[in-house]
Amino acid sequence: MLCDNCKKNEATVHMTRVVNGKKSERHLCNACAKQQGEDFGGQGFMNFGPSLWDNDFFTNDFFTNSLYPDSLLNPRQETRCSQCGMTFSDFNQTGKFGCDHCYEAFEAQIAPLVRRLQGSLNYEGRVPSRGTGVFKTKHQIKRLRQELDKAVKAEQFEEAVRLRDEIKSLEQSLGNTDK
Amino acid sequence: MLDKILDEPLSGWLKSSDPLGKMDSHIVLSSRIRLARNFKGLQFTNRNNEESLKKVDTMMRGVLGTLKAADGRDYSNISLDKLSDTEREILVEKHLMSPQMGQKAMYRSLIVANDASVAIMVNEEDHIRIQAMEPGLKLKEALEHAFLIDDAIESKCDYAFSERYGYLTACPTNVGTGLRASVMLHLPALAMTGRINRLVRNITQLGYSVRGLYGEGSQALGNIYQISNQVTMGISEEDTIQQIQKVIEKLVQEEVKAREAIKSNDFEAFEDRVWRAFGTLQYARRLSGEEALSLLSDVQLGMDMGVLPQHSADVFSELVVTTRPNFLSKYAGKESMTAPERDSYRAKVVRDRLAR
């Protein structure tokens, strides 16, 4: 069988890809396959390297990274959480995330999911006192503003003045940390 | 400490704090706050990563002194893999931990305060779940207690927290505050008059979950219901408990109304029912767990409404626990009992308690 690309050399690399249930086959010669591999982000598609005869020749890592890059087999490559290795389909199966970092890794999918489940994306709860001082203060200011509104509506002006001053001093402290 | 927890039928928070004879005193049995927390940089428990599980276990063994300093109680750590199946089930029956926690798994433990007002599940669905319990309708007190413990742990360990999502949990239904506020109620008159079904539907539509005695999927045995919030995002902890408090107060009012309705409607039929229940419990030689709970519910209602002679305030809550299968086995000193043996022993426990 001749190479699909150059139609000159004997095809030695055979690829089957399934996109949206449609199967297509490609047969390439060594040279063309290598070139195409480089076209796929230089992932070294034919770049066997020293690990060729290692034990991991037959492991998934070898096939997915080297011989059959994911980008060829599965054009919608799934993101993996770098901390725990979970993919979003894993989550879909179990309904549970694998670690705290998953919330960053799958940010795009999580935001709509949380909104659907919880009806909101605005966190209103308490904040750990460590490390996130600025956030905590911002949060406190938001709270105090709400209280201030209430106090004004209830015509509790002494309370309102006290709250206003408190907000002012918190805002000043924030200004200082920003610098 | 462990023996005391396993042997004592009632944890402090299940003991009634109200004087006898008050109409609404036995409607709200207890309040519970649960905070789900995970630690930064460790895999969640569902990944079954031994290193992470072990780290969580070690960290939590290290905070017992900090907890004592926070609220003055003595804390002990109970390794669940050292307990027998029956002993683990008893901790579930006593509502100190979830049914999931009863299943055997590595590095799971329960940290309990000496008065059982705080119980922390370690390596359940989340790294830790802090639970604070109070008798009656006292969500605010329970929340304050849980925060005290939360702050104490946070002073030693880094929580998984994001400014956008709040406390990060294994399941996105808990993310945010990680708070589940739940109240256990005894609603026999609403069940008797059939009004409970519509109320449960309404409450569910308001975004609360209604479950039976032992949480998810369990039936409302003994007319005991648990109501809890579902939303953990977009609402603060304080507002969450304020809103659920309103729902509970409404339910209590409805239960009181239903009790009044019973009074003005063929009262003798009601008297007959509760006296019969009382009679059966006093003289039966075999009782199934389900029958015991349903009769106990009638008897408690009869006492609340002044039909039956007053017993000690805790007889209902106590027998609800002592008639559960695993507690019963432990009580009898026999880990394995056949069903008839158990039913017979259950009937004896109830008879003895009511004769006191």
Contacts between the chains, C-beta under 8 A, distances in Angstrom:
chain1	res1	chain2	res2	distance
A	83	B	41	7.2
A	83	B	43	7.5
A	84	B	43	4.8
A	84	B	44	7.7
A	84	B	47	5.7
A	84	B	49	7.6
A	86	B	47	7.4
A	94	B	46	6.3
A	95	B	171	6.3
A	96	B	44	6.7
A	96	B	46	4.6
A	96	B	125	7.2
A	96	B	170	4.4
A	96	B	171	5.5
A	97	B	44	6.3
A	97	B	168	7.7
A	97	B	169	7.9
A	97	B	170	5.7
A	97	B	171	7.7
A	97	B	172	7.3
A	98	B	43	5.9
A	98	B	44	5.7
A	98	B	46	7.0
A	98	B	47	4.9
A	99	B	41	7.7
A	99	B	42	6.8
A	99	B	43	4.7
A	99	B	44	5.5
A	99	B	47	7.1
A	99	B	160	7.9
A	100	B	38	6.1
A	100	B	40	6.0
A	100	B	41	7.0
A	100	B	42	7.9
A	100	B	44	8.0
A	100	B	160	3.4
A	100	B	162	7.7
A	100	B	168	4.6
A	101	B	41	7.8
A	103	B	162	5.9
A	103	B	165	5.8
A	103	B	168	5.3
A	103	B	175	7.7
A	104	B	162	7.8
A	110	B	165	7.8
A	110	B	172	6.9
A	113	B	172	5.9
A	114	B	165	6.9
A	114	B	172	5.5
A	114	B	175	6.3
A	114	B	233	6.3
A	117	B	172	5.7
A	117	B	173	5.8
A	118	B	172	7.9
A	118	B	173	7.7
A	118	B	175	7.6
A	118	B	176	6.7
A	118	B	231	5.5
A	118	B	232	6.6
A	118	B	233	3.8
A	118	B	234	6.4
A	119	B	231	6.4
A	119	B	233	7.6
A	119	B	234	6.5
A	120	B	231	7.6
A	120	B	233	5.0
A	120	B	234	2.7
A	120	B	235	7.6
A	121	B	164	7.6
A	121	B	233	6.8
A	121	B	234	7.4
A	122	B	233	7.3
A	122	B	234	5.1
A	123	B	163	7.4
A	123	B	164	6.5
A	123	B	165	6.1
A	123	B	166	4.0
A	123	B	176	5.6
A	123	B	233	6.3
A	123	B	234	7.6
A	124	B	176	7.9
A	124	B	177	7.8
A	124	B	233	7.8
A	124	B	234	5.9
A	124	B	235	5.6
A	124	B	236	4.5
A	124	B	239	7.6
A	125	B	166	5.2
A	125	B	167	7.4
A	125	B	176	5.9
A	125	B	177	3.7
A	125	B	179	7.2
A	125	B	232	7.7
A	125	B	235	7.9
A	125	B	236	5.6
A	125	B	237	5.5
A	126	B	147	7.4
A	126	B	177	7.3
A	126	B	236	7.6
A	126	B	237	6.3
A	127	B	161	7.4
A	128	B	154	5.2
A	128	B	159	5.3
A	128	B	161	5.4
A	129	B	151	7.5
A	129	B	154	7.0
A	130	B	154	6.7
A	130	B	158	6.8
A	131	B	158	7.8
A	132	B	161	7.1
A	132	B	163	6.6
A	135	B	163	4.8
